[in-house]
Amino acid sequence: MPEIRSGATPVRALLLESVHPDAVAVLSAAGVEVTLLDTALDEDELVSRLPGVALLGIRSKTEVTERVLDAADSLLAIGAFCIGTNQIDLVAASARGIAVFNAPFSNTRSVVELALAEIIALTRDLTGKNAGMHAGVWDKSAEGSHELRGRRLGIVGYGNIGTQLSVLAENLGMTVFFYDVADKLALGNARPCGSLAELLESVDVVTLHVDGRHGNVGLFGEQEFARMRPGSLFLNLSRGFVVDHDALRRRIETGVLAGAAVDVFPNEPKSRGEEFVSALRGLPNVILTPHIGGSTEEAQQDIGRFVTGKLRDFLADGATTLSVNLPALALPAREGAHRLLHVHHNVPGVLASINGMLADHGVNIEGQLLGTRGEVGYVLTDIGCDYSPEVLDGLAGLDATIRLRLLS
């Protein structure tokens, strides 16, 4: 059925997991009725909450499954207030014409700074010195404490975070190696490795910055830890399911690895105050942080503004720039025109069918953009003010139509 936005009916948004207040401000200024919750919701809770909701905002702990999307009778777009979108069933969202947006750049600097801080803390044994001081032990010694300068850093995953870490680490005097499954341009004097094994055997510090694709599940386990040089440091600020934490604990306890820092975990509490359970608890030379790589006030504010800006623009004019699942389109607004947003199966002849139907009803096209992405196509069409309800019914009834929306 076609969807016609009416000023008489407020658009509702549900924002979860304590997104930044600026996100509420951006949407409220656009006339959206916002509900803000501090915690994540499980599948049953989401199913009960989503009817009537047009915009959903989540972070990393809320899972948006196909069952959830089936219950979302009014959902137009999902905003992931983080980098990853593996917690969202993107195929199911695309099949329903629901746009998904994330924040691929906003927290990059915050994650990089945490990684550097942890590398310095582990290299200088600050965790051990701090614990000793709190226990009343004055242990002024250089033993086990090193400079970063001259040490070799291995970055697994050379994307936005990995590349920025590469540049800053090199500025601190480290020699940088990196490995990525895709060909990437080396920045500065960073050295690409032909395999993960080559990197692990070459460096003193290994840090993971891979994405959440399914192929990265269990990426780092016994075999990978066995290839690391004795006395190396290990960091994971990417995804919790990437690393075998039992294997990591064994390597730490036997002294093969000198230390580790972990910010992400396979199973994380849904909200603040819940008990955190991990095989890595209790190890003195392991820094554990509660998934705070991007949790700086600066990053969260920028994420809040960026993602809600994308949701607002999609709601207002159908723009899908930087959408992670729909074709990226943005058509300048035209005074006095109506805009048709048509999401469809990517099959031949859809554009011809749309334009033919408009022509048959005497509707003039004033502007139009088409884009495709995988199995999905998306058309933005600006039409003159005169149109009949039969036009909308005809476009909605096309075999290829997934979703039709009219912006009046």
Contacts in CASP RR format, 6 or more apart in sequence:
PFRMAT RR
TARGET T0000
AUTHOR 0000-0000-0000
METHOD contacts of the structure
MODEL  1
MPEIRSGATPVRALLLESVHPDAVAVLSAAGVEVTLLDTALDEDELVSRL
PGVALLGIRSKTEVTERVLDAADSLLAIGAFCIGTNQIDLVAASARGIAV
FNAPFSNTRSVVELALAEIIALTRDLTGKNAGMHAGVWDKSAEGSHELRG
RRLGIVGYGNIGTQLSVLAENLGMTVFFYDVADKLALGNARPCGSLAELL
ESVDVVTLHVDGRHGNVGLFGEQEFARMRPGSLFLNLSRGFVVDHDALRR
RIETGVLAGAAVDVFPNEPKSRGEEFVSALRGLPNVILTPHIGGSTEEAQ
QDIGRFVTGKLRDFLADGATTLSVNLPALALPAREGAHRLLHVHHNVPGV
LASINGMLADHGVNIEGQLLGTRGEVGYVLTDIGCDYSPEVLDGLAGLDA
TIRLRLLS
1 396 0 8 1.000
1 404 0 8 1.000
2 392 0 8 1.000
2 393 0 8 1.000
2 395 0 8 1.000
2 396 0 8 1.000
2 404 0 8 1.000
2 405 0 8 1.000
2 406 0 8 1.000
3 76 0 8 1.000
3 403 0 8 1.000
3 404 0 8 1.000
3 405 0 8 1.000
3 406 0 8 1.000
4 392 0 8 1.000
4 405 0 8 1.000
4 406 0 8 1.000
4 408 0 8 1.000
5 11 0 8 1.000
5 405 0 8 1.000
5 406 0 8 1.000
5 407 0 8 1.000
5 408 0 8 1.000
6 408 0 8 1.000
10 31 0 8 1.000
10 32 0 8 1.000
10 33 0 8 1.000
11 31 0 8 1.000
11 32 0 8 1.000
11 33 0 8 1.000
11 54 0 8 1.000
11 55 0 8 1.000
11 315 0 8 1.000
12 32 0 8 1.000
12 33 0 8 1.000
12 34 0 8 1.000
12 35 0 8 1.000
12 52 0 8 1.000
12 53 0 8 1.000
12 54 0 8 1.000
12 55 0 8 1.000
12 74 0 8 1.000
13 27 0 8 1.000
13 32 0 8 1.000
13 33 0 8 1.000
13 34 0 8 1.000
13 35 0 8 1.000
13 53 0 8 1.000
13 54 0 8 1.000
13 55 0 8 1.000
13 56 0 8 1.000
13 57 0 8 1.000
13 311 0 8 1.000
14 35 0 8 1.000
14 37 0 8 1.000
14 49 0 8 1.000
14 50 0 8 1.000
14 53 0 8 1.000
14 55 0 8 1.000
14 56 0 8 1.000
14 57 0 8 1.000
15 23 0 8 1.000
15 24 0 8 1.000
15 27 0 8 1.000
15 34 0 8 1.000
15 35 0 8 1.000
15 36 0 8 1.000
15 37 0 8 1.000
15 56 0 8 1.000
15 57 0 8 1.000
16 37 0 8 1.000
16 39 0 8 1.000
16 40 0 8 1.000
16 41 0 8 1.000
16 56 0 8 1.000
16 57 0 8 1.000
16 58 0 8 1.000
16 59 0 8 1.000
16 62 0 8 1.000
17 37 0 8 1.000
17 38 0 8 1.000
17 39 0 8 1.000
17 40 0 8 1.000
17 58 0 8 1.000
17 59 0 8 1.000
17 60 0 8 1.000
17 61 0 8 1.000
17 62 0 8 1.000
17 81 0 8 1.000
18 38 0 8 1.000
18 39 0 8 1.000
18 59 0 8 1.000
19 36 0 8 1.000
19 57 0 8 1.000
19 59 0 8 1.000
19 81 0 8 1.000
19 300 0 8 1.000
19 303 0 8 1.000
19 304 0 8 1.000
20 81 0 8 1.000
20 300 0 8 1.000
20 301 0 8 1.000
20 303 0 8 1.000
20 304 0 8 1.000
20 305 0 8 1.000
22 301 0 8 1.000
22 304 0 8 1.000
22 305 0 8 1.000
22 308 0 8 1.000
23 57 0 8 1.000
23 81 0 8 1.000
23 304 0 8 1.000
23 305 0 8 1.000
23 307 0 8 1.000
23 308 0 8 1.000
24 34 0 8 1.000
24 36 0 8 1.000
26 304 0 8 1.000
26 305 0 8 1.000
26 308 0 8 1.000
26 309 0 8 1.000
26 312 0 8 1.000
27 34 0 8 1.000
27 55 0 8 1.000
27 308 0 8 1.000
27 311 0 8 1.000
27 312 0 8 1.000
28 34 0 8 1.000
30 312 0 8 1.000
30 315 0 8 1.000
30 316 0 8 1.000
32 54 0 8 1.000
32 55 0 8 1.000
32 312 0 8 1.000
32 315 0 8 1.000
38 271 0 8 1.000
38 272 0 8 1.000
39 270 0 8 1.000
39 271 0 8 1.000
40 58 0 8 1.000
40 59 0 8 1.000
40 61 0 8 1.000
40 62 0 8 1.000
40 270 0 8 1.000
40 271 0 8 1.000
41 49 0 8 1.000
41 62 0 8 1.000
42 63 0 8 1.000
42 270 0 8 1.000
43 63 0 8 1.000
43 65 0 8 1.000
43 67 0 8 1.000
43 68 0 8 1.000
46 62 0 8 1.000
46 64 0 8 1.000
46 68 0 8 1.000
46 71 0 8 1.000
47 67 0 8 1.000
47 68 0 8 1.000
47 71 0 8 1.000
48 71 0 8 1.000
50 56 0 8 1.000
50 68 0 8 1.000
50 71 0 8 1.000
50 72 0 8 1.000
50 73 0 8 1.000
50 75 0 8 1.000
51 71 0 8 1.000
51 72 0 8 1.000
51 73 0 8 1.000
51 74 0 8 1.000
52 72 0 8 1.000
52 73 0 8 1.000
52 74 0 8 1.000
53 72 0 8 1.000
53 74 0 8 1.000
53 75 0 8 1.000
54 74 0 8 1.000
54 75 0 8 1.000
54 76 0 8 1.000
54 77 0 8 1.000
54 315 0 8 1.000
55 75 0 8 1.000
55 76 0 8 1.000
55 77 0 8 1.000
55 78 0 8 1.000
55 79 0 8 1.000
55 311 0 8 1.000
55 315 0 8 1.000
56 64 0 8 1.000
56 72 0 8 1.000
56 75 0 8 1.000
56 77 0 8 1.000
56 78 0 8 1.000
56 79 0 8 1.000
57 78 0 8 1.000
57 79 0 8 1.000
57 80 0 8 1.000
57 81 0 8 1.000
57 307 0 8 1.000
57 311 0 8 1.000
58 64 0 8 1.000
58 78 0 8 1.000
58 79 0 8 1.000
58 80 0 8 1.000
58 81 0 8 1.000
58 87 0 8 1.000
58 88 0 8 1.000
59 80 0 8 1.000
59 81 0 8 1.000
59 82 0 8 1.000
60 82 0 8 1.000
60 84 0 8 1.000
60 87 0 8 1.000
60 268 0 8 1.000
60 291 0 8 1.000
61 87 0 8 1.000
61 268 0 8 1.000
61 270 0 8 1.000
62 87 0 8 1.000
63 87 0 8 1.000
63 88 0 8 1.000
64 78 0 8 1.000
64 87 0 8 1.000
64 88 0 8 1.000
64 89 0 8 1.000
64 93 0 8 1.000
65 89 0 8 1.000
65 92 0 8 1.000
66 89 0 8 1.000
66 92 0 8 1.000
69 75 0 8 1.000
69 89 0 8 1.000
69 92 0 8 1.000
69 93 0 8 1.000
69 96 0 8 1.000
69 98 0 8 1.000
72 98 0 8 1.000
75 96 0 8 1.000
75 98 0 8 1.000
76 98 0 8 1.000
76 99 0 8 1.000
76 314 0 8 1.000
76 315 0 8 1.000
76 405 0 8 1.000
77 98 0 8 1.000
77 99 0 8 1.000
77 100 0 8 1.000
77 101 0 8 1.000
77 310 0 8 1.000
77 311 0 8 1.000
77 314 0 8 1.000
77 315 0 8 1.000
78 88 0 8 1.000
78 93 0 8 1.000
78 98 0 8 1.000
78 99 0 8 1.000
78 100 0 8 1.000
78 101 0 8 1.000
79 100 0 8 1.000
79 101 0 8 1.000
79 102 0 8 1.000
79 307 0 8 1.000
79 310 0 8 1.000
79 311 0 8 1.000
80 87 0 8 1.000
80 88 0 8 1.000
80 100 0 8 1.000
80 101 0 8 1.000
80 102 0 8 1.000
80 103 0 8 1.000
80 307 0 8 1.000
80 324 0 8 1.000
81 103 0 8 1.000
81 300 0 8 1.000
81 303 0 8 1.000
81 304 0 8 1.000
81 307 0 8 1.000
82 102 0 8 1.000
82 103 0 8 1.000
82 107 0 8 1.000
82 303 0 8 1.000
83 102 0 8 1.000
83 103 0 8 1.000
83 104 0 8 1.000
83 107 0 8 1.000
83 211 0 8 1.000
84 102 0 8 1.000
84 211 0 8 1.000
84 212 0 8 1.000
85 100 0 8 1.000
85 102 0 8 1.000
85 324 0 8 1.000
86 211 0 8 1.000
86 212 0 8 1.000
86 213 0 8 1.000
86 214 0 8 1.000
86 239 0 8 1.000
88 100 0 8 1.000
90 100 0 8 1.000
90 324 0 8 1.000
90 325 0 8 1.000
93 99 0 8 1.000
93 100 0 8 1.000
93 325 0 8 1.000
94 325 0 8 1.000
94 326 0 8 1.000
94 373 0 8 1.000
94 375 0 8 1.000
94 376 0 8 1.000
95 375 0 8 1.000
95 376 0 8 1.000
95 402 0 8 1.000
96 402 0 8 1.000
96 403 0 8 1.000
97 326 0 8 1.000
97 343 0 8 1.000
97 376 0 8 1.000
97 402 0 8 1.000
97 403 0 8 1.000
99 314 0 8 1.000
99 320 0 8 1.000
99 323 0 8 1.000
99 325 0 8 1.000
99 326 0 8 1.000
100 323 0 8 1.000
100 324 0 8 1.000
100 325 0 8 1.000
100 326 0 8 1.000
101 307 0 8 1.000
101 310 0 8 1.000
101 311 0 8 1.000
101 314 0 8 1.000
101 322 0 8 1.000
101 323 0 8 1.000
101 324 0 8 1.000
102 307 0 8 1.000
102 324 0 8 1.000
103 302 0 8 1.000
103 303 0 8 1.000
103 304 0 8 1.000
103 306 0 8 1.000
103 307 0 8 1.000
104 160 0 8 1.000
104 322 0 8 1.000
105 160 0 8 1.000
106 299 0 8 1.000
106 302 0 8 1.000
106 303 0 8 1.000
106 304 0 8 1.000
106 306 0 8 1.000
107 293 0 8 1.000
107 294 0 8 1.000
107 296 0 8 1.000
107 299 0 8 1.000
107 300 0 8 1.000
107 302 0 8 1.000
107 303 0 8 1.000
108 160 0 8 1.000
108 161 0 8 1.000
108 164 0 8 1.000
109 164 0 8 1.000
109 298 0 8 1.000
109 299 0 8 1.000
110 293 0 8 1.000
110 294 0 8 1.000
110 295 0 8 1.000
110 296 0 8 1.000
110 298 0 8 1.000
110 299 0 8 1.000
111 161 0 8 1.000
111 209 0 8 1.000
111 237 0 8 1.000
111 293 0 8 1.000
111 294 0 8 1.000
112 161 0 8 1.000
112 162 0 8 1.000
112 164 0 8 1.000
112 165 0 8 1.000
112 168 0 8 1.000
113 296 0 8 1.000
114 237 0 8 1.000
114 263 0 8 1.000
114 289 0 8 1.000
114 292 0 8 1.000
114 293 0 8 1.000
114 294 0 8 1.000
115 161 0 8 1.000
115 165 0 8 1.000
115 207 0 8 1.000
115 209 0 8 1.000
115 235 0 8 1.000
115 237 0 8 1.000
115 261 0 8 1.000
116 165 0 8 1.000
116 168 0 8 1.000
116 169 0 8 1.000
116 172 0 8 1.000
118 235 0 8 1.000
118 261 0 8 1.000
118 287 0 8 1.000
119 148 0 8 1.000
119 153 0 8 1.000
119 169 0 8 1.000
119 205 0 8 1.000
119 207 0 8 1.000
119 233 0 8 1.000
119 235 0 8 1.000
119 261 0 8 1.000
120 126 0 8 1.000
120 148 0 8 1.000
121 127 0 8 1.000
121 261 0 8 1.000
121 287 0 8 1.000
122 233 0 8 1.000
122 258 0 8 1.000
122 259 0 8 1.000
122 260 0 8 1.000
122 261 0 8 1.000
122 285 0 8 1.000
122 287 0 8 1.000
123 145 0 8 1.000
123 146 0 8 1.000
123 147 0 8 1.000
123 148 0 8 1.000
123 151 0 8 1.000
123 205 0 8 1.000
123 233 0 8 1.000
124 145 0 8 1.000
124 146 0 8 1.000
125 144 0 8 1.000
125 145 0 8 1.000
125 285 0 8 1.000
127 284 0 8 1.000
127 285 0 8 1.000
127 287 0 8 1.000
128 284 0 8 1.000
128 285 0 8 1.000
129 139 0 8 1.000
131 284 0 8 1.000
132 139 0 8 1.000
148 169 0 8 1.000
148 172 0 8 1.000
148 173 0 8 1.000
148 174 0 8 1.000
149 172 0 8 1.000
149 173 0 8 1.000
149 174 0 8 1.000
150 173 0 8 1.000
150 174 0 8 1.000
150 175 0 8 1.000
151 174 0 8 1.000
151 175 0 8 1.000
151 204 0 8 1.000
151 205 0 8 1.000
152 174 0 8 1.000
152 175 0 8 1.000
152 176 0 8 1.000
152 177 0 8 1.000
152 202 0 8 1.000
152 203 0 8 1.000
152 204 0 8 1.000
152 205 0 8 1.000
153 165 0 8 1.000
153 169 0 8 1.000
153 174 0 8 1.000
153 175 0 8 1.000
153 176 0 8 1.000
153 177 0 8 1.000
153 203 0 8 1.000
153 204 0 8 1.000
153 205 0 8 1.000
153 207 0 8 1.000
154 176 0 8 1.000
154 177 0 8 1.000
154 178 0 8 1.000
154 179 0 8 1.000
154 199 0 8 1.000
154 202 0 8 1.000
154 203 0 8 1.000
154 205 0 8 1.000
154 206 0 8 1.000
154 207 0 8 1.000
155 162 0 8 1.000
155 165 0 8 1.000
155 166 0 8 1.000
155 176 0 8 1.000
155 177 0 8 1.000
155 178 0 8 1.000
155 179 0 8 1.000
155 190 0 8 1.000
155 207 0 8 1.000
155 209 0 8 1.000
156 178 0 8 1.000
156 179 0 8 1.000
156 180 0 8 1.000
156 196 0 8 1.000
156 199 0 8 1.000
156 206 0 8 1.000
156 207 0 8 1.000
156 208 0 8 1.000
156 209 0 8 1.000
156 210 0 8 1.000
157 178 0 8 1.000
157 179 0 8 1.000
157 180 0 8 1.000
157 208 0 8 1.000
157 209 0 8 1.000
157 210 0 8 1.000
157 238 0 8 1.000
158 166 0 8 1.000
158 178 0 8 1.000
158 179 0 8 1.000
158 180 0 8 1.000
158 184 0 8 1.000
158 192 0 8 1.000
158 209 0 8 1.000
159 180 0 8 1.000
159 184 0 8 1.000
159 209 0 8 1.000
161 209 0 8 1.000
161 237 0 8 1.000
162 178 0 8 1.000
162 209 0 8 1.000
163 184 0 8 1.000
163 187 0 8 1.000
165 207 0 8 1.000
165 209 0 8 1.000
166 176 0 8 1.000
166 178 0 8 1.000
166 187 0 8 1.000
166 188 0 8 1.000
166 190 0 8 1.000
167 187 0 8 1.000
167 188 0 8 1.000
169 176 0 8 1.000
170 176 0 8 1.000
170 188 0 8 1.000
170 189 0 8 1.000
170 190 0 8 1.000
174 205 0 8 1.000
175 189 0 8 1.000
175 191 0 8 1.000
176 189 0 8 1.000
176 190 0 8 1.000
176 191 0 8 1.000
177 190 0 8 1.000
177 191 0 8 1.000
177 192 0 8 1.000
177 193 0 8 1.000
177 199 0 8 1.000
177 202 0 8 1.000
177 203 0 8 1.000
178 184 0 8 1.000
178 186 0 8 1.000
178 190 0 8 1.000
178 191 0 8 1.000
178 192 0 8 1.000
178 193 0 8 1.000
178 199 0 8 1.000
179 192 0 8 1.000
179 193 0 8 1.000
179 194 0 8 1.000
179 195 0 8 1.000
179 196 0 8 1.000
179 198 0 8 1.000
179 199 0 8 1.000
180 192 0 8 1.000
184 192 0 8 1.000
186 192 0 8 1.000
193 199 0 8 1.000
193 202 0 8 1.000
196 224 0 8 1.000
197 227 0 8 1.000
199 206 0 8 1.000
200 206 0 8 1.000
200 224 0 8 1.000
200 227 0 8 1.000
200 228 0 8 1.000
200 229 0 8 1.000
201 227 0 8 1.000
201 228 0 8 1.000
201 229 0 8 1.000
203 229 0 8 1.000
203 232 0 8 1.000
204 229 0 8 1.000
204 231 0 8 1.000
204 232 0 8 1.000
204 233 0 8 1.000
205 232 0 8 1.000
205 233 0 8 1.000
205 234 0 8 1.000
205 235 0 8 1.000
206 228 0 8 1.000
206 232 0 8 1.000
206 233 0 8 1.000
206 234 0 8 1.000
206 235 0 8 1.000
207 234 0 8 1.000
207 235 0 8 1.000
207 236 0 8 1.000
207 237 0 8 1.000
208 219 0 8 1.000
208 220 0 8 1.000
208 235 0 8 1.000
208 236 0 8 1.000
208 237 0 8 1.000
208 238 0 8 1.000
208 242 0 8 1.000
208 243 0 8 1.000
209 237 0 8 1.000
209 238 0 8 1.000
210 216 0 8 1.000
210 219 0 8 1.000
210 238 0 8 1.000
210 239 0 8 1.000
210 242 0 8 1.000
211 238 0 8 1.000
211 239 0 8 1.000
212 238 0 8 1.000
212 239 0 8 1.000
212 242 0 8 1.000
216 238 0 8 1.000
216 239 0 8 1.000
216 241 0 8 1.000
216 242 0 8 1.000
217 241 0 8 1.000
217 242 0 8 1.000
218 241 0 8 1.000
218 242 0 8 1.000
218 243 0 8 1.000
218 244 0 8 1.000
219 242 0 8 1.000
219 243 0 8 1.000
220 236 0 8 1.000
220 242 0 8 1.000
220 243 0 8 1.000
220 244 0 8 1.000
221 243 0 8 1.000
221 244 0 8 1.000
221 247 0 8 1.000
221 248 0 8 1.000
222 244 0 8 1.000
222 247 0 8 1.000
225 234 0 8 1.000
225 247 0 8 1.000
225 248 0 8 1.000
225 251 0 8 1.000
225 256 0 8 1.000
225 257 0 8 1.000
228 234 0 8 1.000
228 251 0 8 1.000
228 256 0 8 1.000
228 257 0 8 1.000
230 256 0 8 1.000
231 255 0 8 1.000
231 256 0 8 1.000
231 257 0 8 1.000
231 258 0 8 1.000
231 259 0 8 1.000
232 257 0 8 1.000
232 258 0 8 1.000
233 257 0 8 1.000
233 258 0 8 1.000
233 259 0 8 1.000
233 260 0 8 1.000
233 261 0 8 1.000
234 248 0 8 1.000
234 251 0 8 1.000
234 257 0 8 1.000
234 259 0 8 1.000
234 260 0 8 1.000
234 261 0 8 1.000
235 260 0 8 1.000
235 261 0 8 1.000
235 262 0 8 1.000
236 242 0 8 1.000
236 243 0 8 1.000
236 260 0 8 1.000
236 261 0 8 1.000
236 262 0 8 1.000
236 263 0 8 1.000
236 264 0 8 1.000
237 261 0 8 1.000
237 263 0 8 1.000
237 264 0 8 1.000
237 293 0 8 1.000
238 264 0 8 1.000
239 264 0 8 1.000
240 264 0 8 1.000
240 265 0 8 1.000
240 266 0 8 1.000
241 266 0 8 1.000
242 264 0 8 1.000
243 262 0 8 1.000
245 262 0 8 1.000
245 265 0 8 1.000
245 266 0 8 1.000
245 278 0 8 1.000
245 279 0 8 1.000
245 280 0 8 1.000
246 279 0 8 1.000
248 257 0 8 1.000
248 260 0 8 1.000
248 262 0 8 1.000
248 279 0 8 1.000
248 280 0 8 1.000
249 279 0 8 1.000
249 280 0 8 1.000
249 283 0 8 1.000
251 257 0 8 1.000
252 259 0 8 1.000
252 260 0 8 1.000
252 280 0 8 1.000
252 283 0 8 1.000
252 285 0 8 1.000
252 286 0 8 1.000
253 283 0 8 1.000
258 285 0 8 1.000
259 285 0 8 1.000
259 286 0 8 1.000
260 280 0 8 1.000
260 283 0 8 1.000
260 285 0 8 1.000
260 286 0 8 1.000
260 287 0 8 1.000
261 286 0 8 1.000
261 287 0 8 1.000
261 288 0 8 1.000
261 289 0 8 1.000
262 280 0 8 1.000
262 286 0 8 1.000
262 287 0 8 1.000
262 288 0 8 1.000
262 289 0 8 1.000
263 289 0 8 1.000
263 290 0 8 1.000
263 291 0 8 1.000
263 292 0 8 1.000
263 293 0 8 1.000
264 291 0 8 1.000
265 276 0 8 1.000
265 278 0 8 1.000
265 291 0 8 1.000
267 277 0 8 1.000
268 276 0 8 1.000
268 290 0 8 1.000
268 291 0 8 1.000
269 275 0 8 1.000
269 276 0 8 1.000
269 290 0 8 1.000
276 288 0 8 1.000
276 290 0 8 1.000
278 288 0 8 1.000
280 286 0 8 1.000
280 288 0 8 1.000
281 288 0 8 1.000
294 300 0 8 1.000
310 319 0 8 1.000
310 321 0 8 1.000
310 322 0 8 1.000
310 323 0 8 1.000
313 319 0 8 1.000
313 321 0 8 1.000
313 330 0 8 1.000
314 320 0 8 1.000
314 323 0 8 1.000
316 407 0 8 1.000
317 330 0 8 1.000
317 331 0 8 1.000
317 333 0 8 1.000
317 339 0 8 1.000
317 407 0 8 1.000
318 329 0 8 1.000
318 331 0 8 1.000
318 339 0 8 1.000
318 341 0 8 1.000
318 380 0 8 1.000
318 405 0 8 1.000
318 407 0 8 1.000
319 329 0 8 1.000
319 330 0 8 1.000
319 331 0 8 1.000
320 326 0 8 1.000
320 327 0 8 1.000
320 328 0 8 1.000
320 329 0 8 1.000
320 330 0 8 1.000
320 378 0 8 1.000
321 328 0 8 1.000
321 329 0 8 1.000
321 330 0 8 1.000
322 328 0 8 1.000
325 373 0 8 1.000
325 376 0 8 1.000
326 343 0 8 1.000
326 373 0 8 1.000
326 376 0 8 1.000
326 377 0 8 1.000
326 378 0 8 1.000
327 371 0 8 1.000
327 372 0 8 1.000
327 373 0 8 1.000
327 376 0 8 1.000
327 377 0 8 1.000
327 378 0 8 1.000
328 371 0 8 1.000
328 373 0 8 1.000
329 369 0 8 1.000
329 370 0 8 1.000
329 371 0 8 1.000
329 378 0 8 1.000
329 380 0 8 1.000
330 369 0 8 1.000
331 339 0 8 1.000
331 367 0 8 1.000
331 368 0 8 1.000
331 369 0 8 1.000
331 380 0 8 1.000
331 382 0 8 1.000
333 339 0 8 1.000
334 366 0 8 1.000
334 367 0 8 1.000
334 382 0 8 1.000
336 384 0 8 1.000
336 385 0 8 1.000
337 366 0 8 1.000
337 367 0 8 1.000
337 382 0 8 1.000
337 383 0 8 1.000
337 384 0 8 1.000
337 385 0 8 1.000
338 382 0 8 1.000
338 383 0 8 1.000
338 384 0 8 1.000
338 385 0 8 1.000
338 387 0 8 1.000
338 406 0 8 1.000
338 407 0 8 1.000
338 408 0 8 1.000
339 380 0 8 1.000
339 381 0 8 1.000
339 382 0 8 1.000
339 383 0 8 1.000
339 406 0 8 1.000
339 407 0 8 1.000
340 379 0 8 1.000
340 380 0 8 1.000
340 381 0 8 1.000
340 382 0 8 1.000
340 383 0 8 1.000
340 395 0 8 1.000
340 404 0 8 1.000
340 405 0 8 1.000
340 406 0 8 1.000
340 407 0 8 1.000
341 378 0 8 1.000
341 379 0 8 1.000
341 380 0 8 1.000
341 403 0 8 1.000
341 404 0 8 1.000
341 405 0 8 1.000
341 406 0 8 1.000
341 407 0 8 1.000
342 350 0 8 1.000
342 354 0 8 1.000
342 378 0 8 1.000
342 379 0 8 1.000
342 380 0 8 1.000
342 381 0 8 1.000
342 395 0 8 1.000
342 401 0 8 1.000
342 403 0 8 1.000
342 404 0 8 1.000
343 376 0 8 1.000
343 377 0 8 1.000
343 378 0 8 1.000
343 401 0 8 1.000
343 402 0 8 1.000
343 403 0 8 1.000
343 404 0 8 1.000
344 350 0 8 1.000
344 376 0 8 1.000
344 377 0 8 1.000
344 378 0 8 1.000
344 379 0 8 1.000
344 398 0 8 1.000
344 400 0 8 1.000
344 401 0 8 1.000
344 402 0 8 1.000
345 375 0 8 1.000
345 376 0 8 1.000
345 377 0 8 1.000
345 400 0 8 1.000
345 402 0 8 1.000
346 372 0 8 1.000
346 373 0 8 1.000
346 374 0 8 1.000
346 375 0 8 1.000
346 376 0 8 1.000
346 377 0 8 1.000
347 400 0 8 1.000
350 377 0 8 1.000
350 379 0 8 1.000
350 398 0 8 1.000
350 400 0 8 1.000
351 370 0 8 1.000
351 379 0 8 1.000
353 398 0 8 1.000
353 400 0 8 1.000
354 379 0 8 1.000
354 381 0 8 1.000
354 395 0 8 1.000
354 398 0 8 1.000
355 365 0 8 1.000
355 368 0 8 1.000
357 391 0 8 1.000
357 394 0 8 1.000
357 395 0 8 1.000
357 398 0 8 1.000
358 364 0 8 1.000
358 365 0 8 1.000
358 381 0 8 1.000
358 383 0 8 1.000
358 391 0 8 1.000
361 387 0 8 1.000
361 388 0 8 1.000
361 390 0 8 1.000
361 391 0 8 1.000
363 383 0 8 1.000
363 384 0 8 1.000
363 386 0 8 1.000
363 387 0 8 1.000
363 391 0 8 1.000
364 383 0 8 1.000
364 384 0 8 1.000
365 381 0 8 1.000
365 382 0 8 1.000
365 383 0 8 1.000
366 382 0 8 1.000
366 383 0 8 1.000
366 384 0 8 1.000
367 381 0 8 1.000
367 382 0 8 1.000
368 379 0 8 1.000
368 380 0 8 1.000
368 381 0 8 1.000
368 382 0 8 1.000
369 379 0 8 1.000
369 380 0 8 1.000
370 377 0 8 1.000
370 378 0 8 1.000
370 379 0 8 1.000
371 377 0 8 1.000
371 378 0 8 1.000
371 379 0 8 1.000
372 378 0 8 1.000
376 402 0 8 1.000
392 404 0 8 1.000
392 406 0 8 1.000
395 401 0 8 1.000
395 404 0 8 1.000
396 404 0 8 1.000
END
